[in-house]
Amino acid sequence: MDLAQPETLVSIALVIAACFVFFVTACLVTAILIVILTGSTAGLRDFAKVIAAFGRVVRFWFRFGS
């Protein structure tokens, strides 16, 4: 199987898109649960810091390779 075939590239793109949608959905559900369980939005600041740190780790990973 050649990785440059359009079908393979589309499949890879769909997997990446599905992972992104899953991640965003999980973040939204977590944020909603934080607000419901704590009764305030104060916990969202800590959650946002965790997401930002995760983004920095991913960016570092892609910049300097695995």
N, CA, C and O atoms as a GROMACS GRO file, in nm:
protein
  264
    1MET      N    1   0.084  -0.118   0.000
    1MET     CA    2   0.000   0.000   0.000
    1MET      C    3   0.089   0.124   0.000
    1MET      O    4   0.182   0.137   0.080
    2ASP      N    5   0.059   0.213  -0.090
    2ASP     CA    6   0.135   0.337  -0.102
    2ASP      C    7   0.067   0.445  -0.018
    2ASP      O    8  -0.053   0.468  -0.033
    3LEU      N    9   0.142   0.511   0.068
    3LEU     CA   10   0.083   0.612   0.156
    3LEU      C   11   0.041   0.738   0.081
    3LEU      O   12  -0.034   0.819   0.136
    4ALA      N   13   0.086   0.756  -0.041
    4ALA     CA   14   0.052   0.876  -0.116
    4ALA      C   15  -0.079   0.863  -0.194
    4ALA      O   16  -0.122   0.957  -0.260
    5GLN      N   17  -0.143   0.748  -0.186
    5GLN     CA   18  -0.269   0.730  -0.256
    5GLN      C   19  -0.376   0.817  -0.192
    5GLN      O   20  -0.380   0.832  -0.070
    6PRO      N   21  -0.464   0.875  -0.274
    6PRO     CA   22  -0.568   0.965  -0.219
    6PRO      C   23  -0.656   0.898  -0.113
    6PRO      O   24  -0.695   0.962  -0.016
    7GLU      N   25  -0.689   0.770  -0.132
    7GLU     CA   26  -0.774   0.702  -0.036
    7GLU      C   27  -0.706   0.694   0.100
    7GLU      O   28  -0.772   0.711   0.204
    8THR      N   29  -0.576   0.668   0.101
    8THR     CA   30  -0.503   0.659   0.226
    8THR      C   31  -0.495   0.794   0.295
    8THR      O   32  -0.512   0.804   0.416
    9LEU      N   33  -0.469   0.899   0.217
    9LEU     CA   34  -0.461   1.034   0.274
    9LEU      C   35  -0.595   1.079   0.330
    9LEU      O   36  -0.601   1.142   0.436
   10VAL      N   37  -0.703   1.046   0.261
   10VAL     CA   38  -0.836   1.080   0.311
   10VAL      C   39  -0.864   1.005   0.440
   10VAL      O   40  -0.920   1.062   0.534
   11SER      N   41  -0.828   0.879   0.446
   11SER     CA   42  -0.850   0.800   0.568
   11SER      C   43  -0.772   0.859   0.685
   11SER      O   44  -0.826   0.869   0.796
   12ILE      N   45  -0.648   0.897   0.662
   12ILE     CA   46  -0.568   0.957   0.768
   12ILE      C   47  -0.630   1.089   0.814
   12ILE      O   48  -0.636   1.117   0.933
   13ALA      N   49  -0.675   1.170   0.718
   13ALA     CA   50  -0.737   1.298   0.752
   13ALA      C   51  -0.865   1.278   0.832
   13ALA      O   52  -0.893   1.353   0.925
   14LEU      N   53  -0.943   1.176   0.797
   14LEU     CA   54  -1.066   1.148   0.870
   14LEU      C   55  -1.038   1.102   1.013
   14LEU      O   56  -1.111   1.139   1.105
   15VAL      N   57  -0.935   1.023   1.031
   15VAL     CA   58  -0.898   0.978   1.166
   15VAL      C   59  -0.854   1.098   1.251
   15VAL      O   60  -0.893   1.109   1.368
   16ILE      N   61  -0.773   1.186   1.193
   16ILE     CA   62  -0.728   1.305   1.266
   16ILE      C   63  -0.847   1.394   1.301
   16ILE      O   64  -0.856   1.445   1.412
   17ALA      N   65  -0.938   1.412   1.206
   17ALA     CA   66  -1.057   1.494   1.232
   17ALA      C   67  -1.144   1.432   1.340
   17ALA      O   68  -1.196   1.504   1.426
   18ALA      N   69  -1.160   1.302   1.338
   18ALA     CA   70  -1.241   1.234   1.439
   18ALA      C   71  -1.178   1.250   1.578
   18ALA      O   72  -1.249   1.270   1.676
   19CYS      N   73  -1.047   1.240   1.586
   19CYS     CA   74  -0.978   1.259   1.714
   19CYS      C   75  -0.998   1.400   1.766
   19CYS      O   76  -1.021   1.421   1.885
   20PHE      N   77  -0.989   1.498   1.675
   20PHE     CA   78  -1.009   1.638   1.714
   20PHE      C   79  -1.151   1.661   1.764
   20PHE      O   80  -1.171   1.727   1.867
   21VAL      N   81  -1.249   1.608   1.694
   21VAL     CA   82  -1.389   1.624   1.735
   21VAL      C   83  -1.412   1.557   1.871
   21VAL      O   84  -1.480   1.612   1.957
   22PHE      N   85  -1.354   1.440   1.890
   22PHE     CA   86  -1.368   1.370   2.018
   22PHE      C   87  -1.306   1.453   2.130
   22PHE      O   88  -1.364   1.465   2.238
   23PHE      N   89  -1.187   1.509   2.106
   23PHE     CA   90  -1.118   1.589   2.208
   23PHE      C   91  -1.199   1.713   2.244
   23PHE      O   92  -1.215   1.744   2.362
   24VAL      N   93  -1.251   1.783   2.144
   24VAL     CA   94  -1.330   1.903   2.169
   24VAL      C   95  -1.458   1.868   2.245
   24VAL      O   96  -1.497   1.939   2.338
   25THR      N   97  -1.524   1.760   2.205
   25THR     CA   98  -1.645   1.718   2.273
   25THR      C   99  -1.616   1.681   2.418
   25THR      O  100  -1.693   1.716   2.508
   26ALA      N  101  -1.507   1.610   2.441
   26ALA     CA  102  -1.471   1.572   2.577
   26ALA      C  103  -1.442   1.695   2.662
   26ALA      O  104  -1.478   1.700   2.780
   27CYS      N  105  -1.378   1.795   2.604
   27CYS     CA  106  -1.350   1.919   2.677
   27CYS      C  107  -1.479   1.992   2.712
   27CYS      O  108  -1.493   2.042   2.824
   28LEU      N  109  -1.571   1.999   2.618
   28LEU     CA  110  -1.698   2.066   2.645
   28LEU      C  111  -1.778   1.994   2.753
   28LEU      O  112  -1.835   2.058   2.842
   29VAL      N  113  -1.783   1.863   2.745
   29VAL     CA  114  -1.856   1.786   2.846
   29VAL      C  115  -1.791   1.805   2.983
   29VAL      O  116  -1.861   1.821   3.083
   30THR      N  117  -1.660   1.803   2.988
   30THR     CA  118  -1.590   1.823   3.114
   30THR      C  119  -1.618   1.962   3.171
   30THR      O  120  -1.642   1.976   3.291
   31ALA      N  121  -1.616   2.063   3.085
   31ALA     CA  122  -1.644   2.200   3.131
   31ALA      C  123  -1.786   2.211   3.185
   31ALA      O  124  -1.808   2.274   3.288
   32ILE      N  125  -1.881   2.150   3.117
   32ILE     CA  126  -2.019   2.154   3.163
   32ILE      C  127  -2.033   2.082   3.297
   32ILE      O  128  -2.103   2.130   3.387
   33LEU      N  129  -1.967   1.968   3.311
   33LEU     CA  130  -1.972   1.895   3.438
   33LEU      C  131  -1.909   1.974   3.552
   33LEU      O  132  -1.959   1.972   3.664
   34ILE      N  133  -1.800   2.044   3.524
   34ILE     CA  134  -1.736   2.127   3.627
   34ILE      C  135  -1.834   2.233   3.676
   34ILE      O  136  -1.848   2.256   3.796
   35VAL      N  137  -1.902   2.298   3.581
   35VAL     CA  138  -1.996   2.404   3.619
   35VAL      C  139  -2.114   2.345   3.697
   35VAL      O  140  -2.158   2.404   3.796
   36ILE      N  141  -2.166   2.231   3.653
   36ILE     CA  142  -2.281   2.171   3.721
   36ILE      C  143  -2.242   2.122   3.861
   36ILE      O  144  -2.315   2.147   3.957
   37LEU      N  145  -2.130   2.054   3.873
   37LEU     CA  146  -2.092   1.995   4.002
   37LEU      C  147  -2.045   2.098   4.103
   37LEU      O  148  -2.071   2.084   4.222
   38THR      N  149  -1.975   2.202   4.058
   38THR     CA  150  -1.925   2.302   4.153
   38THR      C  151  -2.022   2.417   4.171
   38THR      O  152  -2.015   2.488   4.272
   39GLY      N  153  -2.112   2.437   4.078
   39GLY     CA  154  -2.207   2.545   4.089
   39GLY      C  155  -2.151   2.681   4.052
   39GLY      O  156  -2.218   2.783   4.069
   40SER      N  157  -2.028   2.683   4.003
   40SER     CA  158  -1.968   2.811   3.962
   40SER      C  159  -1.872   2.786   3.846
   40SER      O  160  -1.845   2.672   3.809
   41THR      N  161  -1.823   2.895   3.790
   41THR     CA  162  -1.729   2.882   3.678
   41THR      C  163  -1.585   2.897   3.723
   41THR      O  164  -1.495   2.905   3.640
   42ALA      N  165  -1.560   2.901   3.854
   42ALA     CA  166  -1.424   2.919   3.904
   42ALA      C  167  -1.333   2.802   3.864
   42ALA      O  168  -1.215   2.822   3.836
   43GLY      N  169  -1.388   2.680   3.860
   43GLY     CA  170  -1.307   2.565   3.824
   43GLY      C  171  -1.267   2.563   3.677
   43GLY      O  172  -1.175   2.491   3.638
   44LEU      N  173  -1.335   2.643   3.596
   44LEU     CA  174  -1.302   2.645   3.454
   44LEU      C  175  -1.166   2.708   3.427
   44LEU      O  176  -1.101   2.676   3.328
   45ARG      N  177  -1.122   2.797   3.515
   45ARG     CA  178  -0.988   2.858   3.498
   45ARG      C  179  -0.880   2.752   3.507
   45ARG      O  180  -0.788   2.749   3.426
   46ASP      N  181  -0.892   2.664   3.608
   46ASP     CA  182  -0.794   2.557   3.622
   46ASP      C  183  -0.802   2.461   3.504
   46ASP      O  184  -0.699   2.414   3.455
   47PHE      N  185  -0.922   2.432   3.460
   47PHE     CA  186  -0.939   2.343   3.345
   47PHE      C  187  -0.878   2.406   3.220
   47PHE      O  188  -0.814   2.336   3.141
   48ALA      N  189  -0.896   2.536   3.202
   48ALA     CA  190  -0.838   2.606   3.087
   48ALA      C  191  -0.686   2.602   3.093
   48ALA      O  192  -0.620   2.591   2.990
   49LYS      N  193  -0.630   2.611   3.214
   49LYS     CA  194  -0.483   2.604   3.228
   49LYS      C  195  -0.432   2.466   3.188
   49LYS      O  196  -0.327   2.454   3.126
   50VAL      N  197  -0.507   2.362   3.224
   50VAL     CA  198  -0.467   2.226   3.187
   50VAL      C  199  -0.471   2.208   3.036
   50VAL      O  200  -0.379   2.149   2.979
   51ILE      N  201  -0.576   2.258   2.972
   51ILE     CA  202  -0.588   2.247   2.826
   51ILE      C  203  -0.477   2.326   2.757
   51ILE      O  204  -0.420   2.279   2.659
   52ALA      N  205  -0.446   2.445   2.808
   52ALA     CA  206  -0.338   2.525   2.750
   52ALA      C  207  -0.203   2.455   2.765
   52ALA      O  208  -0.122   2.456   2.672
   53ALA      N  209  -0.180   2.394   2.880
   53ALA     CA  210  -0.055   2.320   2.900
   53ALA      C  211  -0.047   2.201   2.805
   53ALA      O  212   0.060   2.173   2.750
   54PHE      N  213  -0.159   2.132   2.787
   54PHE     CA  214  -0.161   2.020   2.692
   54PHE      C  215  -0.129   2.069   2.551
   54PHE      O  216  -0.056   2.002   2.477
   55GLY      N  217  -0.183   2.183   2.513
   55GLY     CA  218  -0.153   2.241   2.382
   55GLY      C  219  -0.006   2.274   2.365
   55GLY      O  220   0.051   2.253   2.258
   56ARG      N  221   0.056   2.325   2.471
   56ARG     CA  222   0.200   2.356   2.464
   56ARG      C  223   0.282   2.228   2.449
   56ARG      O  224   0.381   2.225   2.375
   57VAL      N  225   0.242   2.122   2.519
   57VAL     CA  226   0.313   1.994   2.508
   57VAL      C  227   0.303   1.940   2.366
   57VAL      O  228   0.402   1.894   2.310
   58VAL      N  229   0.182   1.945   2.308
   58VAL     CA  230   0.164   1.895   2.172
   58VAL      C  231   0.246   1.978   2.073
   58VAL      O  232   0.309   1.922   1.984
   59ARG      N  233   0.246   2.109   2.089
   59ARG     CA  234   0.322   2.196   1.999
   59ARG      C  235   0.472   2.166   2.012
   59ARG      O  236   0.543   2.161   1.911
   60PHE      N  237   0.521   2.148   2.135
   60PHE     CA  238   0.661   2.113   2.158
   60PHE      C  239   0.695   1.979   2.094
   60PHE      O  240   0.801   1.963   2.033
   61TRP      N  241   0.602   1.883   2.107
   61TRP     CA  242   0.624   1.749   2.052
   61TRP      C  243   0.640   1.756   1.901
   61TRP      O  244   0.730   1.693   1.845
   62PHE      N  245   0.552   1.831   1.833
   62PHE     CA  246   0.559   1.839   1.688
   62PHE      C  247   0.676   1.923   1.641
   62PHE      O  248   0.728   1.900   1.532
   63ARG      N  249   0.718   2.020   1.720
   63ARG     CA  250   0.830   2.106   1.681
   63ARG      C  251   0.962   2.030   1.684
   63ARG      O  252   1.043   2.042   1.593
   64PHE      N  253   0.983   1.952   1.790
   64PHE     CA  254   1.111   1.885   1.808
   64PHE      C  255   1.108   1.737   1.776
   64PHE      O  256   1.209   1.669   1.795
   65GLY      N  257   0.998   1.686   1.730
   65GLY     CA  258   0.989   1.547   1.686
   65GLY      C  259   0.966   1.452   1.802
   65GLY      O  260   0.976   1.489   1.920
   66SER      N  261   0.936   1.331   1.765
   66SER     CA  262   0.906   1.231   1.870
   66SER      C  263   1.031   1.160   1.916
   66SER      O  264   1.025   1.074   2.003
   0.00000   0.00000   0.00000
